[in-house]
């Protein structure tokens, strides 16, 4: 017999971030418990507080390491469906499709556990669900759905859910935002910036200026050029030949610490340098004076193997001394790293000292005070 419920979720994160992602859930719902590890990236989690409460909590303060989730509305015995054939939708699943909203673009997202799942049957079953939805006249949209019917095929059970992309934290299956390699692509690192530009609310001015720290071989520089920006690329190494003679690129062939630009000259700072998170954050703080008042910045924090959350917290705390923290996420195209989106904070220059402030200003001594008005009350899971 199928079971209809909304007190469980399938939660997805990077393989090495599963414990942190579970803790982010437990921060919002202290009674949440791991029921089953479905595969290296997915977990079945109980939610005593219910999916709606968790979704509402995440809408105001998104998690960092939890990449995707969907509510388990139904759990279906796989063997019974297999006996009937993939086109014979179980009645409870058919009823779930009937709850989809007319006129709203829909998508069916199917995943399988890494061991034991019948992938051929799962693919045929997913197509049958799509056909059933299409028969209702619902528009189908893989890239921009307004509602998603999720199917996760385990060895002996199918977990099904119906939710919105916002509730799922992503419009993509399992939060896996994949990009095709295109002509002219310089490096895989471009995928990280492309995903960040989608996830975070960037406002890039036409014909704006950008500073790319640690630019070589130039993947991020190429993406920014495509968006109409002029780029100063800072790196002691050479850039890709396609960029060397581009008049929109100025190459400062040296380390970032020796670059002296004109204050207020940049619309965007980007930093994908491979270094310890605190050091990388300090460099970006030192460069803040180069930003225009409405300037923005993005940085990838390269995390060591252990204590990802502590490393992230310390670096974000440091960055909050000079920037508004507008978003922190481990994106699908991140590996052992986290992407942080920043906005220029109109305040006196930062100081490394714990209580160093401008004359007449109160000392800032806590993370909560430093991030007051920044868009986050505290780092989820860390507070």
N, C-alpha and C positions, 0 to 999 in steps of 0.2 A: 504493500500500500504506500502511496506517495504521502509525503509529509509537507504541509504548507506552513511556513514559518517566516518570521523576519527577525529572528534573534540569533542568526549566524551570518557570517560573511566569509567569502574567500578573499584573503588579503595577499597582496603581491608586493615583493620588494626585491632588491638584489639578494643574491644567495648569501652573501656575508653580512647582510643588514637585517636578517629575519628577526633576530632577538630585539634589536632596536625598534623595528617596525611594530612588533607586538607590544612593546612598552609604550609606544606612542598611542596605540589603541587603548591600553590599560590606563593611560593618563586621563583619557576622556571617559572611560567606562572601567572603573577599578575592578569590577567583577568579571571582566573579559578573561577567557581562558583558551589556551590552545587545545583544540580537540584532536587535530590530526595534521601532520605535515604531509601535504599532497605531493609536492615535489620540491626541488631545491629552492624554488622562488615563491611557492604558494603555500598558504596555511589556511586551514579551516578553523575559524575562531568563533567561540560563543560570545553573545552580547546580551547579558541580562538587561541592560538598559535599552536595548532595541536599536535597530539600524537608523531610524529617523533621528534619534538623539545624537548618535555618533556623527551622522552626516551634518547635522546642524552645527555641532562643535567644530568639525573640520572646515565648514564653510567660512567660519570667522577666523580660524587659525589653522591653516593647512599643515599637515605633517611634513616632515623633511624626508624621512627614509621610506615611509609607506608610499609606494608608487601608485597603487591601484587597489580597488576593492569593489565587490558587488554583493548585494544582499542575497542570501539563499532563501528564496521564496518556496522552492520545492526541492526535495531530494527523491529521486526516482530510481527504483531498482533497474539496473542496466540489463540484466538477463531477460526481464519481461519485455522490454522494448526490442531487444535483439530477436526474440522469438517471433514478434509481430512484424518485424522488418522496419527499416529506418523511416519509411514513408508513413507508417501508422503511428502518428503522434499519440502518446499517452493522453488520456482525457484531461488530466490535471495540467499538462503542458499546453494542450489546446486551449484550455480555459485561461491560462496565463497570457497567451497571445491575444485573446479577446479583450484583455484589460489594456492593451496598447491604445494610445490616443489617436483618433482619426486625424489625418492631415499633418501629423508630425513626422518628419523623416525618421526612419527606423533603421537599426542595424542589428545583425545577429553576430555575436562574437563567441567563438568556440575555442576552447583549449583542452588539452589532454595532459594527464599526469605522465611523468617521464617513464614510468614502469607499469606495464600491465594493461594499459588502456588500448582499446581497439580503435586505432586511428582511422582506418578506412570506414568503419561503421560511423564513427563520430562525424567525419566529413559528410557522409551521405545524410545523416540525421540533421546536421546543421542546414544543409541545402533544403531538406524537406520543411524545416521550420521557416526558412526564407520564402519558400514557395507558398506556405500557408499565409504568411504575412502579406506577400504580394497579392494573393487571392482576395485579401480584404481591401485592396486598393491603396495600401499605405505606401508612400514614396520611400524608396530605399536609398540610404546614403552611408557609405563606408567612412568617408572623411569627416562629415559634419552631421552626425545623427542628433536628433533631439531626444531619442529614447533608445535604449539598448537592451536587448534580450541576451543575457549571458548564459553560456552553457559550459560547464567544466566536467569533463568525463574522467572519472577515477576508474580504478580497476573494476569495481562492481556497482558504482553509484554515479548518477548524473545529478549535479547540482545546478539549479536553474534560478535565474534572478531577472528582475525587470527594474530598471532604474535609469536615471539621466546621466549624461557624461559628467556633469558637475558632481553628482553624488559618487560617481566612480573615480573621481579625481583625474580622469583622463577620458578623452573620446576614443582612445586606441585600445585595442585588445590587450589586456594585461599591462596597460601603460607603455606598450612597446612602440615608441615613435620611431619608425624606420624611414630612412631617406635613401633614394636611389643615387648611386654614383653617377655623376654627370660629367660631360666633357669639360675639361679645364680644372677639374677638382685637384687640389694640391695635397690635401691630407685628410685623414679620417676625423681629425679634430674639428673640421668644419661642421660635422653633424651636431656637436655639442652646442655651438653657437646658434645653428639653425633651430634647434629645439628650444634653446633659451629664448630666442626671439618670438617663438610661438607661445611659450608658457607664461612669460612675464610681460607686464604691460609696457613694453618699450614704446617710446615716442621718438623716432629718429627724424630729425629735421632734414628737409631736402637740402642737398649740397652742404651737409654738416661736416664737422671735423672730428676725427677720432684718433686716439693714441692707443696703439697696440703694443703692449709690453710683452716681451718674450715672443716676438712675432714669427721668427723663422720656423718653418720654411715659408709661411705666409698664408696658411689656410683661412685664418680669421680675417686677415687683411683683404683677401679676395672676396669674402662674403660682404664685408663692409663696403668695398668698392661697388659691388653689384647693387647696393642700396643707395648709391649716389654720394657716398662720403669720400672725403679726402683723408688719407690715412698717413700718420707718422708711425712707421714701424721701427720699434726699438729692439735690437738684438745684435750681438757681436757676430753671429753667423750670417751667411749669405741668404738672401731670399730666393725663392723660386725664379728661374729665368723669365717666366711670364710677367713677373712684377718688377724686374730690375730696371726696365726702361719706361715704366708707366709714369706719366707726368703727374698722376694723382697720388703717387706714393713718394714719401720722403723717408729714406732709410737712415736712421741713426745707428751706425754700426758700432755699438758699444753696449755696456751693461746699463740696466734701467737706473741704477743708483747714480749714474753720472749724467743722466739726461736732464738738461735744464731748459724747460720750455717757457713760453710766455704765459703768465697768469691769465686765467679767464679766456683761454683760446680754444678750448676743446668742448665739444658737445658730449663726447663719450670716451670713457676710459675702459679698456678691456685688458684682462690679465689672465693668461693661461699658463703662467710660468710654473715649471716643476720645481717647487721648493717647499719647505716647511710652511704650514698654513699661517702661523704667526708672522713669519718673515714676509710672506707674500702680502698679507694684510697691511703690514707696516709700510711697505713700498707704495701700496695704493693710497694709504693715508697721506704719505708724503707728496703724492701727485695730486691731491685734491685741489690745491690752489690753481691747477691748470684748467679746472672745469668752469664752465659758465654757470651762472646761478641755477639754471634749470637743467644742468648736466646730469648725466647718468653714468653708471659704471656696472660692469659685470666681472666677476672673478670666480675662477674655479679653485677650490681649496683641495690640495692633494693630501689625502689622508694616509697615515701610516696604518699598519695592519691591525693594530689594536686601539680600542677606545675611540672609535670614530666620533661618538657623540661629544666626548669631552674636547676633542680637537676642534670640532665644529663650533661648540659653544665659545671656546676661548677666542677663536678667530673672529666670530661674529660680534662678540662683545667688544673686541678691539676696533673693528670696523665701525661699530655704532657710535664711536667717539667723534667721527667726522661725517658719517653718512646716515641717511634714513634707510633702514633695512626694509626693502620693499618686497623681498621674497627670498626664501632659502629652500632649495629642493635638490634631492639627488635624482637627476634626470635619467632617463633610460640610456642615453648615450654617454653619461658619465660612467666611469669605472670606479676606481677607488678614490672618489672625489665628490664634492658637493658644489653646486653652482649657486652663487649669491648675486642677487640683483639689487643695486643700490641707487639711491638718488642723492644728489648733493644736499647736504644740510647747511643752511645758511647760518653759520655760527663761527666763532673765533677758531683759528687754527688749532688742531688737536695737539695734545701733549702726551708723551708716554708716561708721565708722572701720574700716580693715582689720584691726586687732588689738585693738579695744575690746571687752573682756569684763568680766564681773562679777569682783569681787575674788576672787583665789584660783583663778580658772578659767584654764586654758591658752588662749593666743591661738589663734584659728581663722584659718588663713592660706590654706587651699586649698578648692576646691569639694568634693573628696572628703571632707575632714574635715567640712565644713559639712553635707553630705548623709549623713553616717554614721548609719545607723539610720533614714533617712528613707523607705526604700522604693525608692530608686534608687541604684545604685552610681555612676553617672555618666549624663549625658545620652547616649542612643544616638547614634552617629555623631560626637559631639563629643569623646569621650575619646581 
